[in-house]
Structures are given as C-alpha cells and as structure tokens.
Amino acid sequence: MKILSRAYVLDRALNDDDAALLALDDAPQLRTLLHERRYDDALRALAAAQATASHPRFLARSALFAQRAWRWEQSIRDWDAYLAAVGGNEAIPALANKARCMLAIGQYDDARAIYDSIQHHVRGKFGLAELAAIHDSPEIVGLRWDECISAFPNEPHGFLGKAASLIDWGAPTEAEPFLNHAATLRPDLLLPALLQAECLAATGVPPIADERWRDLRNKNHRKIEAAYARYLARRNDRATATEFLARCKGDPRLFAHCMLEYQLGRDEIAGAMDAARALVALEPQHPKHRLRLALLASDRGPPDAFHAALWSLKELHRRSPGDVLIKTHLIKALVRSGLGTQADELLRTIPSSDKRIEVLEPRAFHHHQRGEAKTAKRLWDDIIARRYDPAVHAPIRNFVRIDNHAGRILPGSTLVFSVTRNSALSLPHFLDHYRQLGASKFVIVDNASTDSTQLLLLQQPDVILYQTDDRQDLADNGMRWINELISRHGNNCWCIYSAPEQVLVFPASDEIGLSGLIDYMALKGFDGMSAKELEVAVDKDVWHRPNTVCPYDETFSGDHRLISKIVALRGGAGIHLLQGGHQSSAMRPADIRGALIRLALPGSEHGTLAGHADQTAPANDALPGNAKDKSPLPLMELQSPAASQQFLDFVRAIKGNT
C-alpha cells in the first residue's frame, strides 16, 4: 500500500542538502521533535521562535517541517519567503522542494517549470523523471531516468530512481545492477539495501533469500526489519515469525511497523488495522499513519470501521486541503457512502492537467456513472498501460498447450476458463455443471498438478489444456494466464471464469442456461457480469454500497463482506480481469448478478452440488459446517438492484416462446 510516491521517498532520503537546511545541531528541541515525528509541535515551536529571529534558516526549517506534515500550501509560502532571501546554489534545494509541494497539490505545470529551470542540477533532472513516472508511459519513464544517469553518472539519484522504477514494474532482477552501482557510489547510503529488502519481501525464495536477508538485516534498520516481517508472512513461516516479532516488542515503533507488514503479508486486515492504530497512537502527528489506517478501514475493513475512516479522511483533507492523493481517497470514500454529488464536486477541484493514475480511476468512474463508457474505457486503458499489474504484465515463461483437440472455436461460443492445481476430485462436477448450462468449450491452465488432473482433462474432447509451472502468486493468482488465454481463444466469444472448486448459478439459470444469459447481455449491450462468492449462507440483512472500480459495488450480509468476482465478459472487448478476478478494467456490467457456490465433494458430510442450478443458495446440507444454522437466501435478493425488470421480462418471454 503506497502512501507516497517512490520518488518522493527516494528524494527525501538522498538529499543531504535538506538536512543541511534543517541544521538542527543548535536546536536540540527541534531535533527531538523531528525524531519523534511531532511535526505540528515543531511548527509551533518555530512560529514562536520566529518572533525574535528572522534568519532564512528558520524559514527553511518551517518549510521542511510543514512539508513533512503534508501542509503543502504553508510549505510553499515558506519556501517563497526563503527564496526571497537567498540565491545561487542555495536556492536549488528550496526550488526542488517547492516543486514537490506544488506537485502534491496538483500544480503539475508549475512544478515542471521549476524542474526545467534547475535541470543543470541533479535534483532538477530527478524531478523531471519523477514527473514522467507520474504522468507518462513506462518507456518514457525509463528514458528520463537514463537521462538522469547520463547527466550525473557520479550521483546515485538516477541509478536508484531507475532501480525503483524497474521494481515497480515487476523486474527486480533487472534492478540489481543499478542498486549495486548506487551502493558503490555512496557506500554510506542505506537506500540500496532498503530496495533490495523490498525485492526479497515480494519475490524472494529460500534458501538463497535467507542468506541475503542475513546480510541486509545486519544494517539494523526499521524498514528492513518490516520488509523481513512481510517476507516471513509470504513464506508462512509462523515459527520464525513468532520468534522475530517477540524480539521486536522491546521497541514499540519497530514492533508496530513489523506487525503491520506481517499482517498485510498474511492478508489479515483486522490485525493490520490494529497495528496501524498502534502507529497512529505512537506518532499521532505523522499523517502517513492516519492515511494508511483510513485506507485499510475504508477499502477492506468491516462496515463499522468505515464511518471512522471517512471522518479521518475528511480531517486529513481539512489539514491538507490541496493534497491530490488525499482527495482521491476521500472521493472513493464519499462514493462508498452514497455521497456521489460531493464526490463529483471534490473531483472537479483536481486540476485537469493532473493525469496521475490515482486521479484517473475516480475520473473513469465518474464517466461510467454518466453512461460515457468509451471515455471510461479509454482512461482505464491508460491506467493499465502505465501501472504495473501482474494480472496484465507479469512475464509468462513456461506456458505450453498440451492437448490434441484441434476443434475450431466458432464465433459466439461460450468458453469457460479456469486455473487448476490438484483438482481431480472437483473437476468432474465442475465440467458437468457447465456442460449442463451450455458451455461450448473449456480453456484450462494446469499449474503443476501432482494428482490425476492433467490425465482427466486430456481425456475431455471439449477441453483446451495448457500447463505451466510458473508461480501462481506472481501471476495475480493466475489472472495473468486467464487474460492471456482470453486474448488467444476468446475473441468474438463470451468468456466465463470460474475456479474448479466453484460453480456459477444465477436467477433462472436452470431455465435459460448460459445461452439465454449471453443473449440477454448481448441484446442490452452489457460487457460482462459479476457474482458473489457464497462460501456460507448469508443473513437476510443484505446491503450494498457503491465502489469506483468494476463491478462498481460491494455487498455485505450483516458484517460479512460477500466477495465479488467477474465471472462473464465479452471476449475481444479489451477488458482485463484484475485483483485475482475480483475486479476488472472498465466495462458495462449486467443488471443481473449470480453466485459462485463452492462444491462439496463426494464423500464429504454435505454431499455434492453437481447439477444444482436453481434460484436459491445451496440447501443447508450442502453448506460448510459452520453455516448450517443459517437460512439460505434466494439469489434474486442478492442483486443490486435485484434482477432487473427487463431481465425478468426477458425470462418470461423465453418461457412463453417455449
């Protein structure tokens, strides 16, 4: 979860001239406040001191503290006052910092003009590369960092910026030479080690990674330790993690940072929120902690945490009214609260010249709401092109088709796509269910199964089978492969996506089948359909709230969030499945919603759901044991809105004709 741009963090850590501007050797109180991140207290102390001291150093200190407190407008005023008192090389770090503040509040063109004026200095070139990272394609970003390296080969800035860009684009191995060279230029720098730790946390595989961690952790830095905690979570090494976290408890800040990363690595949102709250309590004047907690609560927390998150975002907006990133997060929260008019008003305050990805997403939603589907899709195409997403950009290395079924896929076919791994028990029921619904063919990728999955699938004449031993977690839970297969086989077809342990049902699915569903979506101009995962029976108090990303809403049953998946889309329409299939790029979703029901396999205490395709959730004896005491909910009640009247009329018309 990125709160600040990578370049912002790099720039602050790289530039010794900022530390020289602070020059806190003669101000022990300010030095203590900086160490404790009590930025507001530092600003108050400076304001009191300036009544008797007007030296430019006080202005620079005030500007830097305001910048760290995300009080961008105040920082710009202070930098202007400082610049009026100094000139020459002394002005360059002030100009670079002023440009960064301008960028934070969306004054893109003014920030560019400043960086252009100082591009003879490394911070000017660095700033221009950062602007490219925010607004331009990856190719242009790479060129800007190369220009920075070429102009200043003896400075680490360009090398670290290039490495960070490659890491962000999913190429940590390619980043290694740049990190190593930066470390050679400045052996005192910690940044290369921090970036290496981040690479290991995301992709490291033992035992080699364990050896590298030992070297990195010798540097004894909080951020490296936090990255190590995330690595342990990804490895699911609970014993080592428990011992490591116990050793961290002596330092409350270190423990909170490590616990946050560990819980995020395990996708334990409740635990991550507890750790984020601890950081807010320990450093209440650090706005980054408040924003992180608000985002966790609003994006993935329980409903009762959402209102507190909305209030916190409003408070952050009040203290930093021009901050564009805070605005974008507040816009999303307002949308989720049903306050679309307020969200639109706030969106209009963001300068039109600001094209950062965080702004494009709510803009795309705004156009979707207005029925401007082409504009929404164009904005999402820009997002996909400029932001690394493993579902779209992860490299595909070993990916081979292994079946001998050369049958032609006819235009208009309905294809079912899936990723399997040791799914031999569920596949017969999975295949039978979709065949009964009317699927034309199956396109499946097997991820290194060790049971009889491949043998079973190779015997099915309607299955196109691929195999890969690539890591599924680096391919967005297999979505990279599904998107690839849809592009290869799904043009001019309708594509259904389902895990092999789940089956799709939707209102009247046993009456109209997939062909009726596809005919309806094609007739009405819809691009796809979502479904809710019904792992358990749901309560009657189902409620919904909007969201800015397709499928554009979230559904809750009491305090339980019902997970959405995109289960049907029009092939060849340029739609990408994202976030493990839970989201997609812009499309026009159908006014009907289905449900994905987990199969209870033969021999289990609950029997099997094969063939179940009526309009209700599975009967109690087919649900997981911890849900047997809850009543099933008719699927019609899961729609938002409930299956539209035009769909019901369509179903009645089909029945009348038969």
C-alpha positions in Angstrom: 0.0 0.0 0.0 1.9 3.0 -1.3 1.1 6.3 0.5 3.8 8.5 -1.0 5.4 8.2 -4.5 8.5 6.2 -4.7 10.4 9.2 -6.0 9.3 11.3 -3.1 10.8 8.8 -0.6 14.0 8.5 -2.6 14.4 12.2 -2.9 14.0 12.9 0.8 16.4 10.2 1.7 19.0 11.0 -0.9 19.5 14.7 -0.5 21.9 15.8 2.2 21.1 19.5 1.3 17.7 19.2 3.1 19.5 18.0 6.2 21.9 21.0 5.9 18.9 23.3 5.6 17.5 21.9 8.8 20.9 22.2 10.6 19.4 21.1 14.0 22.7 20.9 15.9 21.9 24.2 17.6 18.2 23.2 18.2 18.1 20.0 20.4 14.3 20.5 21.0 13.6 20.6 17.3 15.9 17.6 16.7 13.9 15.6 19.3 10.6 16.6 17.7 11.8 15.6 14.3 13.0 12.2 15.6 9.5 11.6 17.2 7.8 12.9 14.1 6.0 15.6 16.1 5.8 17.9 13.1 3.0 20.1 14.3 4.7 20.7 17.6 7.9 21.6 15.7 6.0 24.1 13.6 4.5 25.7 16.7 8.0 25.9 18.3 9.3 27.5 15.1 6.5 30.0 14.9 7.3 31.1 18.5 11.0 31.4 17.8 10.5 33.5 14.6 9.0 36.3 16.7 12.6 37.1 17.7 14.6 35.5 14.8 14.1 36.2 11.1 17.1 34.2 9.7 16.4 32.3 6.5 17.3 29.1 8.3 14.1 29.4 10.3 12.1 29.8 7.1 13.8 26.7 5.7 13.1 24.7 8.8 9.5 25.8 8.8 9.1 24.9 5.2 10.6 21.4 5.7 8.6 20.6 8.8 5.4 21.8 7.0 6.3 19.6 4.1 6.7 16.5 6.3 3.4 17.4 7.9 1.7 17.5 4.5 0.9 21.2 4.9 1.8 21.9 1.3 0.5 25.4 0.9 2.2 26.6 4.1 5.4 25.0 2.9 5.2 26.8 -0.5 4.8 30.1 1.3 7.7 29.4 3.5 9.9 28.4 0.5 8.9 31.6 -1.3 10.0 33.7 1.7 13.2 31.7 1.9 13.9 32.1 -1.8 13.4 35.9 -1.5 16.4 35.9 1.0 18.9 33.6 -0.8 20.2 33.0 -4.3 22.5 30.9 -6.4 23.1 27.3 -5.5 21.5 27.8 -2.1 18.2 28.2 -3.9 18.2 24.9 -5.7 17.1 22.6 -2.9 14.4 25.1 -1.9 13.2 25.2 -5.5 13.2 21.4 -5.8 11.2 21.1 -2.5 8.8 23.8 -3.6 8.2 22.0 -6.9 7.5 18.8 -4.9 4.9 20.6 -2.8 3.3 22.0 -6.0 3.1 18.5 -7.4 1.4 17.3 -4.2 -1.5 19.8 -4.7 -1.8 19.2 -8.5 0.1 22.2 -9.9 1.8 19.9 -12.4 2.8 22.6 -15.0 4.3 24.9 -12.4 6.3 22.1 -10.9 7.6 21.2 -14.3 8.6 24.8 -15.0 10.7 24.8 -11.8 12.4 21.5 -12.5 13.2 22.7 -16.1 14.8 25.7 -14.6 17.2 23.7 -12.5 17.8 20.7 -14.7 21.5 21.5 -14.7 21.4 20.1 -11.1 20.7 16.5 -10.2 17.5 17.4 -8.4 16.1 19.1 -11.5 16.7 16.0 -13.6 15.5 13.8 -10.8 12.3 15.9 -10.6 11.6 15.7 -14.3 12.0 11.9 -14.1 9.5 11.8 -11.2 7.0 13.9 -13.2 7.4 11.3 -16.0 6.8 8.5 -13.5 3.5 10.1 -12.6 2.2 11.1 -16.0 3.9 9.2 -18.8 4.3 5.7 -20.2 6.9 3.2 -18.8 9.0 3.7 -21.9 9.3 7.5 -21.3 9.9 7.0 -17.6 12.9 4.7 -18.4 14.3 7.3 -20.8 14.0 10.1 -18.2 15.9 8.0 -15.6 18.5 7.2 -18.3 18.9 10.9 -19.0 19.4 11.5 -15.2 22.1 8.8 -15.1 23.8 10.1 -18.2 23.9 13.7 -17.0 25.0 12.8 -13.5 26.9 9.5 -13.6 28.6 10.1 -10.3 25.4 10.7 -8.4 23.3 7.8 -7.1 19.9 9.5 -7.7 19.4 8.3 -11.3 20.5 4.8 -10.6 18.2 4.4 -7.6 15.3 6.0 -9.5 15.8 3.6 -12.4 16.1 0.6 -10.0 12.9 1.7 -8.1 11.1 2.1 -11.5 12.1 -1.4 -12.5 11.0 -2.8 -9.1 7.6 -1.1 -9.5 7.3 -2.6 -13.0 7.9 -6.2 -11.7 11.5 -6.5 -12.7 13.6 -6.7 -9.5 16.3 -8.8 -11.1 16.9 -6.1 -13.7 17.1 -3.5 -10.9 20.0 -5.3 -9.1 22.9 -3.8 -11.2 21.6 -0.2 -10.6 21.3 -0.8 -6.9 24.7 -2.3 -6.7 26.2 0.7 -8.6 24.4 3.2 -6.4 25.9 1.4 -3.4 29.3 1.7 -4.9 28.9 5.4 -5.5 27.7 6.1 -1.9 28.6 3.2 0.4 27.0 5.2 3.3 23.6 5.0 1.7 21.0 2.7 3.2 18.6 3.0 0.2 20.0 0.2 -2.0 19.7 -2.2 0.9 16.1 -1.0 1.6 15.1 -1.6 -2.1 16.8 -5.0 -2.1 14.9 -5.9 1.0 11.7 -4.9 -0.7 12.5 -7.1 -3.7 13.2 -10.1 -1.4 9.9 -9.5 0.5 7.9 -9.6 -2.7 9.7 -12.4 -4.6 12.4 -14.0 -2.5 12.6 -17.8 -2.4 14.6 -19.6 0.3 17.3 -20.7 0.8 19.1 -18.0 -1.3 16.8 -15.3 0.1 17.5 -16.3 3.7 21.2 -15.8 3.1 20.7 -12.4 1.6 18.3 -11.4 4.5 21.1 -12.1 7.0 23.4 -9.6 5.2 20.6 -7.0 4.9 19.4 -7.3 8.5 22.9 -6.6 9.8 22.2 -2.9 8.8 19.8 -2.8 11.7 17.1 -0.6 10.2 13.4 -0.5 10.9 12.3 -0.6 7.3 14.5 -3.6 6.5 13.0 -5.4 9.6 9.5 -4.6 8.5 10.2 -5.9 5.0 11.6 -9.1 6.6 8.3 -9.5 8.5 6.4 -9.4 5.3 8.8 -11.9 3.8 8.1 -14.3 6.7 4.4 -13.9 6.2 4.7 -14.8 2.5 6.7 -17.8 3.4 4.1 -18.8 6.0 6.9 -19.4 8.4 5.0 -18.9 11.6 7.6 -20.3 14.0 10.3 -17.9 12.8 7.9 -15.0 12.6 6.7 -15.6 16.2 10.3 -15.6 17.4 11.2 -12.5 15.3 8.1 -10.4 16.4 8.7 -11.3 20.1 12.2 -9.9 19.8 10.8 -6.7 18.3 8.5 -6.0 21.3 11.1 -4.1 23.2 10.8 -1.3 20.6 7.1 -0.3 20.3 7.6 1.5 17.0 9.6 -1.3 15.4 7.1 -3.8 16.7 4.1 -1.9 15.2 5.8 -1.5 11.8 6.8 -5.1 11.6 3.4 -6.3 12.8 1.7 -4.2 10.2 3.8 -5.6 7.4 3.4 -9.2 8.7 -0.4 -8.9 8.9 -0.6 -7.3 5.5 1.6 -10.1 4.1 -0.9 -12.7 5.6 -3.8 -10.6 4.3 -5.1 -10.4 7.9 -6.8 -7.0 7.7 -8.1 -6.9 11.3 -4.6 -7.4 12.6 -3.1 -4.9 10.1 -5.7 -2.3 11.3 -4.7 -2.9 14.9 -1.0 -2.4 14.0 -1.9 0.8 12.1 -3.8 2.1 15.1 -0.8 1.5 17.2 1.4 3.5 14.8 -1.2 6.4 14.9 -1.1 6.3 18.7 2.7 6.3 18.8 3.2 9.0 16.2 -0.1 10.9 16.1 1.3 13.9 14.1 2.6 11.7 11.2 -0.2 12.0 8.6 1.0 8.9 6.7 -0.1 6.6 9.6 -3.5 8.2 9.7 -4.0 7.8 5.9 -2.8 4.2 6.0 -5.3 3.3 8.7 -8.1 5.1 6.9 -7.4 3.3 3.7 -7.3 -0.1 5.4 -10.6 0.6 7.1 -12.4 2.1 4.1 -11.1 -0.4 1.4 -11.1 -3.7 3.3 -12.3 -3.2 6.9 -15.6 -4.1 8.4 -18.6 -1.8 8.0 -18.4 -0.4 11.5 -14.9 0.9 10.7 -15.9 2.7 7.6 -17.5 5.7 9.2 -14.4 6.4 11.3 -12.3 6.1 8.1 -14.5 8.6 6.3 -14.2 11.0 9.2 -10.4 10.5 9.3 -10.1 11.2 5.6 -12.1 14.4 6.0 -9.8 15.5 8.8 -6.8 14.8 6.6 -8.4 16.8 3.8 -9.1 19.7 6.2 -5.5 19.9 7.3 -4.1 19.4 3.7 -6.9 20.8 1.5 -4.9 20.8 -1.7 -3.4 17.3 -1.4 -4.5 15.4 -4.5 -3.9 11.9 -3.2 -6.0 12.6 -0.1 -8.7 14.0 -2.3 -8.7 10.8 -4.5 -9.1 8.6 -1.4 -11.8 10.8 0.1 -13.6 10.8 -3.3 -13.7 7.0 -3.2 -14.9 7.0 0.4 -17.7 9.5 -0.5 -18.8 7.3 -3.4 -18.9 4.3 -1.0 -21.1 6.4 1.4 -23.5 7.1 -1.4 -22.5 10.8 -1.5 -21.8 10.9 -5.2 -22.6 14.6 -5.6 -20.0 15.5 -3.0 -17.5 13.2 -4.7 -18.1 14.8 -8.1 -17.7 18.3 -6.6 -14.4 17.3 -5.0 -13.2 15.6 -8.2 -13.7 18.9 -10.1 -11.3 20.6 -7.8 -8.4 18.5 -9.1 -6.6 20.3 -11.9 -7.4 18.8 -15.3 -3.6 18.7 -16.1 -3.1 16.2 -13.3 -3.0 12.8 -15.0 -1.6 10.6 -12.2 -3.2 7.2 -12.1 -4.8 7.8 -8.7 -6.8 10.5 -10.3 -7.8 8.6 -13.4 -9.6 5.9 -11.5 -12.3 8.2 -10.0 -12.5 10.1 -13.2 -13.2 6.8 -15.1 -15.9 6.0 -12.5 -17.4 9.5 -13.0 -17.7 8.9 -16.8 -19.1 5.4 -16.2 -21.8 6.9 -14.0 -22.7 9.3 -16.8 -23.0 6.5 -19.3 -19.8 7.5 -21.1 -18.5 4.0 -21.4 -15.9 4.8 -24.2 -14.3 7.6 -22.1 -14.2 5.3 -19.0 -12.6 2.6 -21.0 -10.0 4.9 -22.5 -9.0 6.1 -19.1 -8.7 2.5 -17.9 -6.6 1.7 -20.9 -4.2 4.5 -19.8 -4.2 3.1 -16.3 -3.3 -0.4 -17.5 -0.6 0.9 -19.8 1.1 3.0 -17.1 0.7 0.9 -13.9 2.3 -2.5 -13.5 -0.4 -5.0 -12.7 0.7 -8.7 -12.5 -2.7 -9.7 -14.0 -1.7 -8.0 -17.2 2.1 -7.5 -17.2 3.7 -10.4 -15.3 6.0 -12.3 -17.5 4.8 -15.7 -18.8 7.8 -18.0 -19.1 6.8 -21.7 -19.3 3.3 -21.9 -20.8 2.5 -24.7 -23.2 -0.6 -26.1 -24.7 -0.6 -29.9 -24.3 -4.0 -31.2 -25.6 -4.5 -32.5 -29.1 -8.0 -31.2 -29.5 -7.9 -29.1 -32.7 -11.6 -28.4 -33.0 -12.4 -24.9 -34.2 -13.9 -22.4 -31.8 -16.9 -20.8 -33.5 -17.7 -17.1 -33.2 -20.3 -16.6 -30.5 -19.2 -19.7 -28.5 -19.4 -19.7 -24.7 -16.0 -20.6 -23.3 -15.3 -21.5 -19.6 -11.8 -20.5 -18.4 -10.1 -21.9 -15.2 -6.8 -22.4 -13.4 -6.4 -25.8 -11.8 -3.9 -27.4 -9.3 -4.6 -30.9 -8.0 -8.3 -30.5 -8.7 -9.1 -34.1 -9.8 -11.8 -34.5 -7.3 -13.8 -31.4 -8.2 -13.3 -31.3 -11.9 -15.9 -34.0 -12.9 -18.6 -32.0 -11.2 -17.3 -28.7 -12.4 -17.3 -29.9 -16.0 -20.7 -31.5 -15.8 -22.2 -28.3 -14.3 -21.0 -26.0 -17.0 -21.9 -28.5 -19.8 -25.4 -28.6 -18.4 -25.5 -24.8 -18.5 -24.5 -25.0 -22.2 -20.7 -24.2 -22.3 -19.2 -24.7 -25.7 -15.6 -25.5 -24.6 -13.3 -25.2 -21.7 -9.9 -23.5 -21.7 -7.9 -24.5 -18.7 -4.3 -24.0 -17.4 -2.9 -26.6 -15.1 -0.4 -25.2 -12.6 1.9 -28.1 -11.9 -0.6 -30.6 -10.6 0.7 -33.8 -9.0 -2.5 -35.8 -9.0 -4.5 -37.1 -12.0 -5.8 -33.6 -13.0 -3.9 -33.5 -16.3 -4.8 -37.1 -17.3 -8.5 -36.4 -16.6 -8.5 -33.2 -18.6 -6.6 -34.6 -21.6 -9.4 -37.2 -21.9 -12.1 -34.5 -22.4 -12.7 -33.6 -26.1 -14.1 -30.2 -25.2 -11.1 -29.1 -23.1 -8.2 -27.0 -24.4 -5.4 -27.6 -21.9 -2.3 -25.6 -21.1 0.3 -26.3 -18.4 2.8 -24.1 -16.5 5.0 -24.4 -13.5 5.3 -20.6 -13.1 4.4 -19.2 -9.7 0.7 -18.5 -9.4 1.2 -15.8 -6.7 3.4 -13.8 -9.1 0.7 -14.0 -11.8 -2.0 -12.5 -9.6 -3.5 -15.8 -8.6 -3.4 -17.0 -12.2 -5.2 -13.9 -13.7 -2.3 -13.3 -15.9 -2.8 -16.6 -17.5 -6.6 -16.2 -17.8 -6.2 -12.8 -19.5 -3.7 -14.4 -21.9 -5.9 -17.3 -22.7 -8.9 -15.0 -23.3 -6.8 -13.0 -25.8 -5.8 -16.2 -27.5 -9.1 -18.0 -27.7 -11.9 -15.7 -26.6 -12.2 -13.1 -29.4 -15.8 -12.9 -30.6 -16.8 -15.3 -27.8 -18.3 -14.9 -24.4 -15.9 -15.9 -21.6 -16.9 -17.4 -18.3 -14.3 -17.5 -15.5 -14.6 -19.9 -12.5 -12.3 -21.7 -10.1 -12.6 -25.5 -10.4 -14.0 -25.8 -6.9 -16.9 -23.4 -7.6 -19.9 -23.4 -9.8 -21.9 -20.4 -11.1 -25.6 -20.0 -10.7 -27.8 -17.1 -11.5 -31.5 -16.3 -11.5 -33.3 -18.7 -13.9 -30.0 -20.4 -14.8 -31.7 -23.7 -14.8 -34.3 -22.4 -17.3 -32.3 -20.2 -19.7 -28.8 -21.5 -19.3 -25.7 -19.7 -20.4 -27.1 -19.2 -23.9 -30.1 -17.2 -22.5 -27.8 -15.2 -20.3 -25.5 -14.4 -23.2 -28.4 -13.5 -25.5 -29.7 -11.1 -22.8 -26.3 -9.4 -22.2 -25.7 -9.0 -25.9 -29.2 -7.7 -26.6 -28.8 -5.0 -23.9 -25.2 -4.1 -24.7 -23.6 -5.3 -21.5 -20.0 -6.3 -21.4 -20.0 -8.8 -18.5 -21.4 -10.0 -15.2 -20.2 -10.4 -11.7 -21.1 -12.9 -9.0 -20.8 -13.2 -5.2 -18.9 -16.0 -3.6 -21.3 -17.8 -1.2 -18.9 -19.7 1.0 -21.5 -19.6 3.7 -25.2 -19.0 3.9 -26.0 -15.3 4.2 -28.2 -13.4 6.5 -31.3 -11.6 5.3 -29.9 -8.1 6.0 -28.0 -7.8 2.7 -26.9 -4.3 1.9 -24.8 -2.7 -0.8 -22.5 0.3 -1.3 -21.0 1.7 -4.5 -17.4 1.3 -5.5 -15.3 3.2 -8.0 -13.9 0.0 -9.7 -15.8 -2.5 -11.7 -18.1 -4.3 -10.6 -18.8 -0.9 -9.0 -20.4 -2.1 -5.8 -19.7 -4.1 -2.6 -22.2 -6.4 -1.0 -22.5 -7.2 2.7 -24.5 -9.6 4.7 -24.6 -8.2 8.2 -20.9 -7.5 8.9 -19.7 -10.1 6.4 -18.4 -8.8 3.1 -19.5 -11.0 0.2 -16.6 -11.3 -2.2 -17.3 -10.4 -5.8 -15.8 -11.9 -8.9 -16.1 -11.0 -12.6 -17.5 -14.3 -14.0 -18.5 -13.3 -17.5 -17.1 -10.9 -20.1 -17.2 -10.2 -23.8 -14.0 -11.5 -25.4 -12.2 -9.1 -27.6 -13.6 -6.0 -25.8 -10.2 -5.2 -24.2 -11.4 -6.0 -20.7 -8.8 -7.2 -18.2 -9.5 -9.3 -15.1 -7.6 -7.8 -12.2 -7.0 -8.4 -8.5 -7.5 -12.2 -8.6 -10.6 -11.8 -10.7 -12.4 -9.7 -8.1 -12.2 -6.5 -10.3 -11.8 -5.6 -13.9 -11.0 -2.7 -16.1 -13.9 -0.6 -17.2 -16.9 -2.3 -18.7 -20.7 -2.1 -18.7 -21.8 -4.7 -16.1 -25.1 -6.5 -16.5 -28.1 -5.7 -14.3 -28.2 -9.2 -13.0 -25.8 -10.9 -10.6 -25.0 -14.5 -10.0 -23.5 -16.5 -7.2 -20.4 -18.8 -7.0 -21.0 -21.8 -4.8 -18.2 -23.9 -3.6 -18.6 -27.6 -4.4 -19.0 -30.1 -1.6 -17.0 -33.0 -2.9 -18.2 -36.7 -2.9 -17.6 -38.4 0.4 -17.9 -35.1 2.4 -20.5 -34.9 5.1 -22.5 -32.5 2.9 -22.7 -34.4 -0.4 -22.2 -32.6 -3.8 -23.7 -29.7 -5.6 -23.3 -31.0 -9.1 -26.3 -30.1 -11.1 -27.5 -27.6 -8.6 -28.6 -24.6 -10.6 -31.9 -23.3 -9.1 -32.6 -19.8 -7.9 -31.6 -20.2 -4.3 -28.3 -20.6 -2.4 -27.5 -24.3 -1.7 -29.6 -26.1 0.8 -28.2 -26.3 4.4 -26.8 -29.8 4.0 -24.6 -28.6 1.1 -23.1 -25.6 3.0 -19.9 -25.6 5.1 -20.5 -26.9 8.6 -20.2 -23.6 10.4 -23.1 -22.2 8.3 -25.6 -25.0 8.7 -27.6 -23.0 11.2 -28.3 -20.1 8.8 -31.1 -19.8 6.3 -30.3 -19.8 2.6 -31.0 -16.6 0.7 -32.7 -16.5 -2.7 -30.3 -15.3 -5.3 -32.8 -12.8 -6.5 -32.3 -11.0 -3.2 -28.5 -10.7 -3.9 -29.0 -8.4 -6.9 -28.1 -4.7 -6.7 -30.6 -3.9 -8.0 -32.5 -7.2 -7.8 -32.6 -8.9 -11.1 -34.0 -6.1 -13.2 -37.5 -6.0 -14.5 -36.2 -6.1 -18.1 -34.3 -9.3 -17.3 -37.4 -10.8 -15.7 -39.4 -9.8 -18.7 -36.8 -11.4 -20.9 -37.0 -14.7 -19.0 -40.8 -14.7 -19.2 -40.6 -14.1 -22.9 -38.3 -17.1 -23.3 -40.7 -19.2 -21.3 -43.6 -18.0 -23.4 -41.9 -19.0 -26.6 -41.1 -22.5 -25.3 
